[in-house]
Amino acid sequence: MSTPVPGLVARRWRSRRSAAVAGIVFAVLLIAALVMMRLAVGDETVGGSPLDARRRALVGLALDLVPFAGIAFLWFIGVVRDQLGEVEDRLFSTVFLGSGLLFLAMVFQGAVTASSLVAMTSGEDLDAGVWTFGRSTTEALVSVYAMRMAAVFTLSVSTVALRTAAVPRWVPFSGYAVALVLLLVAGQHKWAQLLFPVWVLVLSVAILLTPGRARTTGTG
């Protein structure tokens, strides 16, 4: 009788290629969602004109992409941690995991609030106070708090990548620059938020193209 292979996940789903593909999927979906959201909403307030049917549909499509981007991001985090293996630093691993999960939770909460606002705009009675509160809450969650967590995530991933030489050195150094921008200006300049998924895309492509080193496996 053959001995069952240990582990619940096949090796191919825990490879560098899997991490790279997950990162690429996350980056593309989040870039698409952010661009559609900014184009549809812009800087309007309820005092101007509420979203028309076309722009509501565009926002709805952007929000539909968010859960799939979140799934890919979770897979990206999991596979990257698995790849670190024996060289994992507990400090940076904790910051990496915590900031990534907080970023995702805030983006999801912002998407839920935005979904409620879109539903409100399709009704007859649109309360200006509720709209302003909901929009301000969404902007604060995504533009301020989520982007700060994205900056911490980028800093931790860049540091680990630099220490392990997993990708070319220019990738983590560019990550430090992206993190600085996200920390300082992402709340005021909304298009700067695209830097985070763009950098994840660059990192994922670099992981895909850089040969991996042999992993050290422990004995059970």
C-alpha positions in Angstrom: 0.0 0.0 0.0 1.4 3.4 -1.0 2.1 6.1 1.6 -0.1 9.2 1.1 1.8 12.3 0.1 1.9 14.8 3.1 0.3 18.2 2.7 -3.1 19.4 1.5 -1.9 21.5 -1.4 0.0 20.2 -4.4 3.5 21.4 -4.9 2.7 23.2 -8.1 0.2 25.5 -6.3 3.0 26.4 -3.8 5.6 27.3 -6.3 7.1 30.7 -7.2 5.1 30.6 -10.4 1.9 30.3 -8.4 2.9 33.4 -6.3 3.7 35.3 -9.5 0.5 34.5 -11.2 -1.6 35.4 -8.1 0.2 38.7 -7.8 -0.3 39.5 -11.5 -4.1 38.7 -11.2 -4.4 40.8 -8.1 -2.6 43.7 -9.6 -4.5 43.7 -12.9 -7.9 43.4 -11.2 -7.1 46.1 -8.6 -5.8 48.5 -11.2 -8.9 48.0 -13.3 -11.2 48.5 -10.3 -9.4 51.7 -9.1 -9.3 53.2 -12.6 -13.0 52.5 -13.3 -13.9 53.9 -9.8 -11.9 57.1 -10.3 -13.3 57.7 -13.8 -16.9 57.1 -12.7 -16.9 59.1 -9.5 -14.2 61.7 -9.9 -14.4 64.6 -7.4 -18.2 65.0 -7.4 -20.2 65.7 -4.3 -23.9 65.2 -3.7 -24.4 68.9 -4.1 -23.5 68.5 -7.8 -25.2 65.6 -9.7 -25.5 62.1 -8.3 -24.2 59.2 -10.3 -26.1 58.6 -13.5 -27.0 55.0 -14.7 -23.9 54.7 -16.9 -21.5 55.6 -14.1 -23.4 53.5 -11.6 -22.8 50.5 -13.9 -19.1 51.3 -14.1 -18.8 51.6 -10.4 -20.7 48.3 -10.0 -18.3 46.6 -12.3 -15.4 47.9 -10.4 -16.8 46.7 -7.1 -17.5 43.2 -8.6 -13.7 42.9 -9.3 -12.7 43.6 -5.7 -13.5 40.2 -4.2 -11.6 38.4 -6.9 -8.6 40.7 -6.4 -8.8 39.9 -2.7 -8.7 36.2 -3.3 -5.7 36.5 -5.5 -4.0 38.8 -3.0 -4.6 36.2 -0.2 -3.1 33.5 -2.4 -0.1 35.7 -3.2 0.5 36.3 0.6 0.2 32.6 1.4 2.5 31.4 -1.4 5.2 34.0 -0.7 5.2 33.0 3.0 5.5 29.3 2.0 8.4 30.2 -0.3 10.3 31.9 2.5 10.4 28.6 4.4 13.4 28.3 6.7 14.7 31.8 5.9 11.5 33.5 7.2 12.1 36.3 9.6 9.5 36.4 12.3 9.5 40.1 12.6 9.1 41.0 9.0 6.8 38.0 8.4 4.4 39.3 11.1 4.4 42.8 9.7 4.0 41.4 6.1 1.1 39.2 7.0 -0.6 41.7 9.4 -0.4 44.7 7.0 -1.6 42.6 4.1 -4.6 41.3 5.9 -5.5 44.8 7.3 -5.1 46.3 3.8 -7.5 43.7 2.4 -10.0 44.1 5.2 -10.1 47.9 4.7 -10.5 47.6 1.0 -13.4 45.1 1.4 -15.1 47.4 4.0 -14.7 50.4 1.6 -16.2 48.3 -1.2 -19.2 47.4 1.0 -19.8 51.0 1.8 -19.4 52.0 -1.8 -21.9 49.4 -2.8 -24.5 50.8 -0.4 -23.9 54.3 -1.8 -24.4 53.1 -5.4 -27.7 51.5 -4.3 -28.7 54.8 -2.7 -28.1 56.8 -5.9 -30.6 54.7 -7.8 -33.4 55.6 -5.4 -35.7 58.6 -5.4 -34.7 60.1 -2.1 -31.0 60.8 -1.7 -30.0 62.1 1.7 -27.1 64.5 1.3 -25.8 63.9 4.8 -25.8 60.1 4.5 -24.2 60.3 1.1 -21.4 62.6 2.4 -20.8 60.5 5.4 -20.7 57.3 3.3 -18.4 58.7 0.7 -16.1 60.3 3.3 -15.9 57.0 5.1 -15.0 55.1 1.9 -12.4 57.6 1.0 -10.8 57.5 4.4 -10.7 53.7 4.5 -9.2 53.2 1.0 -7.2 56.4 0.5 -5.8 56.9 3.9 -5.8 53.7 6.1 -5.6 51.0 3.4 -2.9 52.8 1.5 -0.8 53.2 4.7 -1.1 49.5 5.2 -0.2 48.9 1.6 2.9 51.1 2.2 3.9 48.9 5.3 3.3 45.8 3.2 5.5 47.1 0.5 8.3 48.0 2.9 8.2 44.6 4.5 8.1 42.7 1.3 10.9 44.8 -0.2 13.1 44.2 2.9 12.6 40.5 2.7 13.2 40.4 -1.0 16.4 42.4 -0.5 17.7 40.1 2.2 16.9 36.9 0.4 18.0 38.1 -3.1 14.8 36.6 -4.5 14.5 39.3 -7.2 16.8 41.9 -8.7 17.8 44.5 -6.2 16.1 47.4 -8.1 12.7 45.8 -7.4 12.9 46.2 -3.6 14.5 49.6 -3.9 11.7 50.8 -6.1 9.4 49.3 -3.4 10.8 51.6 -0.8 10.1 54.6 -3.1 6.5 53.4 -3.7 6.0 53.0 0.0 7.2 56.5 0.7 4.8 57.9 -1.8 1.9 55.9 -0.4 2.7 57.1 3.1 2.9 60.7 2.2 0.6 61.6 -0.6 -1.8 58.7 -1.4 -4.5 60.4 0.6 -4.3 63.7 -1.4 -3.5 62.4 -4.8 -5.9 59.5 -5.6 -4.1 58.3 -8.7 -1.0 57.7 -6.7 -2.8 54.7 -5.2 -2.2 52.9 -8.5 1.5 52.7 -7.5 0.8 49.8 -5.1 -0.8 47.3 -7.6 1.6 48.4 -10.3 4.5 47.6 -8.0 3.0 44.2 -7.1 2.7 43.6 -10.8 6.4 44.4 -11.3 7.4 42.3 -8.3 5.3 39.3 -9.6 6.8 39.5 -13.1 10.3 39.7 -11.5 9.5 36.6 -9.4 8.2 34.8 -12.6 11.4 35.6 -14.5 14.0 35.1 -11.8 15.1 31.5 -11.2 14.4 30.3 -7.7 17.0 28.9 -5.3 16.7 25.5 -3.8 14.6 25.5 -0.6 15.7 24.0 2.7 13.2 21.5 3.9 13.0 20.4 7.5 12.6 16.8 8.5 9.4 15.9 10.4 
